Amino acid sequence: MRLILATIQPAKLESVRQALQQIGVSRLSVCDATGFARQRGQQETFRGAEYETNLLRKVQLEIVVNEDFLERTIDCLQQASRTGNEGTIGDGKIFVLPVTEAVQLSDGQRGPGAV
């Protein structure tokens, strides 16, 4: 089992969710996130005053998948969350972490079947 943490643009959330649903991934958690990497923030204007936002709004998806779904989930996330054909800086990142145990609270099922 693997935990996929995908940080993406908020505007891409619905298209990513639909793409994941098409490949059979129907369970995920969505969290609001703020941060920056190579974008380094941006200058904005509000009521004539310029200010700099250092932390940009993102969305983080938390998806636990079994090994057989790992590659197709990562490929789906890459394709659905890119802006444009090649992607641009700020599209996001994907991290994959091992999951040692999963327990379904409703019936106590453990392991890959709980995912």
N, C-alpha and C positions, 0 to 999 in steps of 0.2 A: 504494500500500500504506500502511496505517496501523497504528500500535501503539496499542492500547487498554489503558490501565492503569485497572483498576476496583478500588477499595478498598471492601470490603463487610463485613458482619457474618459471623463464622464460622458461625453457625447457618444462614445462607442459602446456603452454598456448594453443598450438594448440589442444592437446588432450582434454583439458577442454572445449574449444570452440566447438569442435565437439560433445562432450557429452551433452553440454547445448542445442545445436541445435537439437539433437535427442529427447529431452524432451519438445521441443517447446519454449525454451528461445532463441530468435533471436536478441534481442537488448541488447547491453552492451557497455560500454566504457572501454578502456584499457589505463592505465597510467604506465609509468616507475617509479619505486620507489627504494630507497636504504634504508637500515636500518639493525638493528641487534636486536636479543633478546637473547635466550639462546645460540646461536651459538657463540656470542662474537667476530665475525670476524675470520680471518684465516691468516696463514703465507703463503706467496707465494714467488717464486723466479723469477726474471726477469734479464736476462743477468748476471747471477751469483750473483746478489745482492739479499739478502732476505729483504722483507718488509712485514708489517702487514696491511691488509685491515680491517678496523673497520666497514665499511658500505658495506654490501653485496647487490648485485643487485637482485631485485624482480620485480614482475609485480602486479599491483593492478587492479582488475576488479571492476567496479561499475555497479550494476545491480538493476533496479527497477522492482519489481514484485508485482502482486496482491496477496492477502492473500492465495488464493487457489494454487498458485505456490510456495509459500515460502518453505515448507518442502521438496518438491521434488527437488527444486533448491539447497538447502543446502546439501541434500544427494548426489546429482550429483556432486557438487563441492568437497565434502569430498572424494568420491570414485575416481574421475578423477585426483585430484591433489596430492594424496598420492604417495610417492615413496616406492615401495615394498608393501607387503601385510599389514603390520602393520603401515607403515608410519615411518618417522624419524624426528628428530629435524631439523627445517629449512624448513619443507614443507609449512608452512604458517599459516594464521589465517583467520577466517571469523567473521565479525561483522555485526549485523543486527540492523538497525535504522528505526524508524517510519518516514513515509513521509506524511505530512499533505496535500499537494496539488501537482498536476501535471497539466501542461498546455502544450498542443501540439501547437507549434508555427504556423504550416502550416494552421490549420483551427480553432484554438482557443478552441478545445475540452478540457474539464477539468475533473479531477477525474480519477477513475480507467480506463475509456475508453481511456485516453490519454497515458496510459502505453502500 
